[in-house]
Every structure is written in structure tokens, then in C-alpha cells.
Amino acid sequence: MISNEFFERIESHFQNNLPFVSYRKPNQGKVSARLQKDSNLHFTEDFTEAGFVFSPFDDLKKTVLIPSVSSQIISTSYVVENGVETPNSLTLASKEAERFHINLVNKGVETISNSDIKKVVLSRQETVSLSENNPFNIFKRLLNTYKSAFVYCWFHPKVGLWLGATPETLIKIEGRRFSIMALAGTQVYNGSLDVVWQNKEKQEQQFVTDFIINNLKPAVEELKISDVETVQAGNLVHLKTMIMAQLKINTPLKQVIEALHPTPAVCGLPKQLAKQFILENENYNREFYTGFLGELNCETIIAPRSSKRNIENRAYAVKRKSTQLYVNLRCMQLKNKEAIIYVGGGVTESSNAVSEWEETVSKSVVIKSIL
């Protein structure tokens, strides 16, 4: 399908108030869409269904599903357009928001010093008035600006309209092989990946990596952990570790997701204590921010590896179930001609409240530049 026709189809679906998701995976030249044929609100019961999931931060709440069985799947090749201009006027957060967030971080640091909490991720929301009301122009700007992110536009008339460009994978599974990204620590990108990381940021990254490994051990075998590397995401850099393994036979996907979500990269450690602190102190509802989204149990075709011994098998491709879920960061919700953007950062005992505030401002610039 050609690009113009593709966007006309999803725009028409949106005008008819029907659920859809359109997305592009990192570093790919294809944009896909799943157009749900009815306006019913579906939820996954146990993550055995096939479709596209959209899950909130609070793991006790239900995960929304756009089921494959009641959706049409379309796609287009997409070349980055230069004609979609990005406005360059940025609104500044209020002094009141700054005061509240600095106080919140200080309370977090104090709680960490006097409790079993080792890390808590504290966030805030900011509302920006929209000069235009077409979500697809914003979606195109996200596609053009963040080539190495998972970029999406998701809508359900009974839930809302969300867009984002997230740098973080929660989990990728093909058959029984899977990989997970541990991403933590943030600095502003200054033209080089050769940056100096403080102990606070290294410790934050180690918390996330250790949590994933410890929580997955009962369900996996052949565990491999990469070296820590510095990666760029928009105008920011982060520390990243990749964790690869094979699921033990008959391990349900639901068990893996429940063990991981929400990770210390978006919640804290220990998980339940950090989550409780967030729900009691952040003073707003994160909804789907720091939840996860992506393809669930979708069929993928894997070409076999070629080898001289295996020439006759080269013609055969293997069909496998593939799940690719991403953490919902760098996102916004569009509502009543306004964009609600969400930003946060990890707080540990050595955190400085003013620096943490400045980190959220740097992150907000990433999304605001699109608006």
C-alpha cells in the first residue's frame, strides 16, 4: 500500500471512531496498522491471545487488546519526509510544578534513607495546548524524528488517544528465545557517546539488570548478559544492557510479564513498596505511561540459517509466534485540543532533587519539540 493511501485509511477509521493502532518498529522502513472492525473494548485474559496490547502502569489493572481475529492489518513502506515541519516554540513548566516535583524527589530520597526502598521512579505530567488537532501530523513528525524508537499512534473511543516514541524494549520473544533491555541513567546528548557516568546512574542501571535476572531465573535457561553500553535516544543518552535467554518449556508468557512489569526502570525497588509510594505521592494517575505496548503472539516467518550441510532446507521458512513489547516512555495523551505529556526519572539515596527536576525538563523537550 502506498503511504498516502495508508494514512487516509487510518484517518478514516479514526473519523469513524473505531479502535486502531499504527506503529513502526525501531530502525525499520515499514509502518503497520491494525484496524479493529468494531468498537468493543477487549482485554487480554492471560496473554495467550494474538493481537496488539496496551497495558497500564498499574499491573493490577487490565491490559487492553486489539485482537488479530477482529482486525484488518495493513502496512506501507515509509521514507522519512522532510516536509513535515516541527514547530520550535516550547512552553516552560510552571514554578508550581517545579516546586512540587523537587519536594516529591526530596520525600523520595528521605523515604529511601528510612525504609527498605532502594530506588523509586518519580514522574509528572505537563499539559501543552495544541495549535493543530490532527494526530497524524504529530505521528508523522515522531516517525521522522525518532528513527531508532518504537513509534506509535493508538486509539480506542472508550480509552483515549496516545502517541509516543519509546527507546525501551520490555521483551522480545520468538519461539522460546527472548531478549530484554535494561535501560537506565540519563544525560543530555552532547554530540558524543563517550560520556562519563556517575555512580548514581551506574547503580540505577545495575538495579534494573539485577532485578530482571533475579526475577527471570526460575523461568529461563542459557542466560547471557551483554556489557553495559551508552546509547542515544533523541537528545538524550542512556546506559543499556541486553539480557538474552531461552524460556523453559511450558513457561506461560503471563508469568514472564508479571515477573518483569513494572521494572525498576519505571517503578523502583522493591517493586511493591516503590509502586505504593508512587501511587500515594505522585498526585496524578499515570494511566498508560510506563505501561507497555506491542505485538502479542503474532505469527512471524523466520528463514532458516543457510549452511552447506543444509542446502535442501534453505527453501523452508519456519512460522513462529513472536511477541515484541515496549515500555511506554516518551509518550503523550491527546485530549480536548491539549497534549498531556509524561516525564520522570529514577531516584536513589544519592539523588539531587534539582538535578532530577532538570532531567524531567530535558525529557519533556524531546516530546514538546514534536508539538
C-alpha positions in Angstrom: 0.0 0.0 0.0 1.3 3.5 -0.8 1.9 5.9 2.1 -0.9 8.4 1.3 -3.5 5.7 0.9 -2.3 4.1 4.2 -2.7 7.3 6.2 -6.1 8.1 4.6 -7.3 4.6 5.7 -6.3 5.1 9.3 -7.6 8.6 9.4 -10.9 7.5 8.0 -11.0 4.7 10.7 -10.3 7.3 13.4 -13.1 9.7 12.0 -15.5 6.7 12.3 -14.5 6.4 16.0 -13.1 2.9 15.6 -10.1 1.5 17.5 -6.8 1.2 15.8 -3.0 1.3 16.3 -0.4 2.3 13.8 3.3 1.8 14.6 6.8 1.4 13.3 9.4 -0.8 15.0 12.9 0.7 15.6 15.1 1.2 12.6 12.6 -0.2 10.1 11.2 1.3 6.9 7.7 -0.2 7.3 4.7 1.3 9.2 1.9 -1.1 10.1 -1.7 -0.6 11.3 -4.2 -2.8 13.0 -7.8 -1.6 12.3 -10.3 -3.1 14.7 -13.6 -3.8 12.9 -15.9 -3.0 15.9 -15.8 -0.5 18.8 -15.8 -3.2 21.5 -13.3 -2.9 24.4 -11.3 -6.2 24.5 -8.9 -7.2 27.3 -6.3 -10.0 27.4 -7.1 -12.6 30.0 -3.8 -14.5 30.2 -1.6 -13.2 27.3 -2.3 -16.3 25.2 -4.4 -14.2 22.7 -2.9 -12.8 19.4 -3.1 -9.0 18.7 -1.7 -5.7 19.9 -1.7 -5.0 23.7 -1.7 -1.7 25.5 -1.1 -2.1 29.3 -1.3 0.5 32.1 1.5 1.2 34.7 -0.6 -0.4 37.5 -0.2 -4.1 36.9 -3.4 -4.8 38.8 -5.4 -3.1 36.0 -6.5 -4.8 32.8 -4.5 -4.9 29.6 -6.4 -3.6 26.5 -6.2 -5.9 23.4 -6.8 -5.1 19.7 -7.4 -8.7 18.7 -5.9 -10.1 15.4 -9.2 -12.0 14.8 -11.3 -8.8 14.7 -8.8 -6.5 13.0 -7.5 -5.8 9.5 -3.8 -5.5 9.2 -2.3 -3.1 6.7 1.2 -1.7 6.1 3.2 0.7 4.0 6.9 1.3 3.3 7.7 4.7 4.8 10.5 7.0 3.8 11.3 9.9 6.2 9.7 13.0 5.0 11.4 16.4 5.1 8.2 18.4 4.5 6.7 17.8 7.9 7.9 20.8 9.8 8.5 20.7 13.6 7.5 23.8 15.4 10.2 25.2 17.6 8.3 27.1 20.3 8.5 25.4 23.7 6.4 26.2 26.7 8.1 26.1 30.1 6.7 24.2 33.1 5.3 26.3 35.9 7.1 27.2 39.1 4.4 25.4 41.0 5.2 22.2 39.0 8.9 22.6 39.7 8.3 23.1 43.5 6.0 20.1 43.7 8.5 17.8 41.8 11.5 18.9 43.9 9.5 18.3 47.1 8.4 14.9 45.8 12.0 13.9 45.0 13.2 15.1 48.4 10.5 13.0 50.0 11.6 10.0 47.9 15.2 10.4 49.0 14.2 10.7 52.6 11.9 7.6 52.4 14.8 5.6 50.8 17.1 6.6 53.7 14.5 5.4 56.2 12.9 2.3 54.6 13.6 -0.8 52.5 13.1 1.1 49.3 16.4 1.3 47.2 15.0 3.2 44.2 11.8 4.9 43.2 10.9 6.3 39.8 9.1 9.6 40.2 7.2 11.3 37.3 5.0 14.2 36.5 2.6 15.3 33.7 2.6 18.5 31.8 -0.3 19.9 29.6 0.5 21.7 26.4 -2.1 23.5 24.2 -2.2 22.2 20.6 -2.1 24.6 17.7 -3.4 21.8 15.5 -5.7 18.9 16.2 -4.5 16.3 13.6 -2.8 13.4 15.5 -1.5 12.0 12.2 0.7 15.1 11.6 2.2 14.6 15.1 2.6 10.9 14.3 4.5 11.7 11.1 6.8 14.1 13.0 7.5 11.3 15.5 8.3 8.9 12.6 10.6 11.4 11.0 12.4 12.4 14.2 12.9 9.1 16.1 14.1 6.5 13.6 15.6 4.2 16.3 12.5 4.3 18.6 9.3 2.3 18.6 6.9 5.0 17.3 3.1 4.6 17.6 -0.3 6.2 17.5 -3.0 4.2 19.5 -6.7 5.0 19.7 -9.8 3.5 21.4 -13.0 5.5 21.7 -13.6 4.1 25.2 -10.0 4.7 26.4 -8.4 7.6 24.5 -5.7 8.7 22.0 -2.0 8.1 22.8 1.2 8.7 20.8 4.8 8.0 21.6 8.4 7.3 20.5 9.9 4.9 23.1 13.5 3.9 23.2 13.0 1.0 25.5 12.1 -2.7 24.8 10.4 -4.6 27.6 10.7 -8.1 26.0 11.1 -9.7 22.6 10.2 -13.4 22.2 10.4 -15.6 19.1 9.5 -19.2 19.8 11.3 -19.7 23.2 14.2 -17.4 22.5 13.9 -14.0 24.0 15.8 -10.8 24.8 15.2 -8.0 27.3 16.6 -4.5 27.5 17.7 -2.9 30.8 17.8 0.8 30.2 18.5 3.4 33.0 20.5 6.5 33.7 20.1 9.7 31.6 22.2 12.5 30.3 21.7 15.2 27.6 23.4 14.1 24.4 26.3 16.5 23.5 27.4 15.1 20.2 29.4 12.1 21.6 28.6 8.7 23.2 31.9 9.0 25.1 30.3 10.2 28.3 31.3 10.0 32.0 28.6 8.2 34.1 28.3 9.0 37.8 27.9 6.2 40.4 24.2 7.1 40.9 23.5 6.3 37.2 25.6 3.2 37.2 23.9 1.9 40.3 20.5 2.7 38.8 21.4 0.6 35.7 22.7 -2.3 37.9 19.4 -2.3 39.9 17.4 -2.8 36.7 19.7 -5.6 35.4 19.8 -7.5 38.7 16.0 -7.3 39.1 15.4 -8.7 35.6 18.0 -11.6 36.1 16.7 -12.5 39.6 13.1 -12.4 38.6 13.5 -14.4 35.4 15.9 -17.1 36.7 13.1 -19.6 37.6 11.6 -19.4 34.1 14.7 -19.4 31.9 17.9 -21.3 30.8 21.0 -20.3 28.8 21.1 -16.8 30.3 23.5 -14.3 28.6 24.2 -10.7 29.7 25.8 -8.1 27.4 28.3 -5.5 28.5 26.8 -2.1 29.5 26.9 0.4 26.7 25.9 4.0 26.2 23.1 4.6 23.6 21.4 7.7 22.2 17.7 8.3 22.2 16.7 11.6 20.7 18.5 14.4 22.6 19.4 12.0 25.5 21.8 9.2 26.2 21.2 6.2 28.5 23.0 3.1 29.8 21.8 -0.1 28.2 22.4 -3.8 29.0 20.8 -6.7 26.9 19.8 -9.9 28.6 19.2 -12.9 26.4 17.9 -16.4 27.3 15.6 -19.3 26.4 12.3 -19.8 28.2 12.0 -23.2 29.9 9.4 -25.5 28.1 5.8 -24.7 29.1 6.6 -21.4 30.8 3.5 -19.2 30.3 4.1 -15.7 28.9 1.9 -14.3 31.6 4.4 -15.5 34.2 7.3 -13.7 32.5 5.3 -10.4 32.1 4.1 -10.4 35.7 7.7 -11.1 36.9 9.0 -8.1 34.9 6.3 -5.4 34.8 6.7 -2.7 36.1 10.5 -2.9 36.1 12.8 -0.8 38.3 13.4 1.4 35.3 9.9 2.8 35.6 8.8 1.9 39.1 11.6 1.1 41.6 12.9 -1.5 44.0 11.5 -3.4 45.8 8.6 -3.3 43.2 5.6 -3.3 45.5 7.0 -0.8 48.0 8.1 1.6 45.3 4.7 1.2 43.5 2.9 2.0 46.7 5.0 5.2 47.2 4.3 6.3 43.6 0.5 5.7 43.8 0.3 7.6 47.2 2.6 10.5 46.4 2.8 11.4 42.7 -0.6 13.1 42.9 -1.9 12.1 39.4 -2.8 8.9 37.5 -0.1 7.7 35.1 -2.6 5.6 33.2 -0.7 4.0 30.3 2.6 6.0 30.8 5.3 3.5 31.9 3.0 0.6 31.0 3.8 -1.4 27.9 2.5 -2.0 24.4 3.2 -4.1 21.3 2.5 -7.2 19.3 1.4 -10.2 21.3 1.7 -13.8 19.8 1.8 -12.6 16.2 2.9 -15.0 13.5 6.3 -14.3 12.1 8.2 -16.1 9.4 11.8 -17.0 10.1 14.1 -18.1 7.3 16.4 -20.9 8.4 20.2 -20.3 8.6 21.9 -21.4 5.5 24.8 -23.9 5.7 26.5 -26.3 3.2 25.1 -29.3 5.0 21.6 -27.9 5.0 21.1 -26.8 1.4 17.9 -28.7 0.9 16.3 -27.0 3.9 17.0 -23.5 2.7 13.7 -23.3 0.8 11.7 -23.8 4.0 10.8 -21.0 6.3 9.6 -21.6 9.8 6.4 -19.9 11.2 6.7 -18.9 14.9 4.8 -16.9 17.4 6.5 -13.6 18.1 5.9 -11.1 20.9 7.5 -7.7 20.9 6.6 -5.4 23.8 7.9 -1.9 24.5 7.9 0.2 27.7 5.6 3.3 27.1 8.0 6.1 27.6 8.4 9.5 25.7 4.6 9.5 25.2 1.6 11.8 25.3 -2.1 11.6 25.5 -4.2 13.9 23.3 -7.4 15.3 24.9 -9.6 18.3 24.2 -7.0 20.1 22.0 -4.3 19.6 24.5 -1.4 17.2 24.8 -0.7 15.7 28.2 3.0 14.7 28.3 4.6 12.4 30.9 8.2 12.5 32.1 10.1 11.0 35.1 13.4 9.8 36.4 14.9 7.3 38.8 15.6 8.5 42.4 18.1 6.8 44.7 19.6 7.8 48.1 22.3 9.9 46.3 19.8 11.8 44.1 19.8 15.6 43.9 16.2 17.0 43.7 17.1 19.9 41.4 19.1 17.7 39.0 16.1 15.3 38.9 13.8 18.2 38.0 16.2 19.2 35.3 16.3 15.7 33.9 12.5 15.7 33.5 12.8 19.1 31.7 15.3 17.6 29.3 12.9 14.6 28.7 9.9 16.9 28.2 11.8 18.8 25.5 12.0 15.5 23.5 8.3 15.3 23.2 7.5 19.1 23.2 9.7 19.6 20.2 7.2 17.4 18.2 4.3 19.6 19.3 
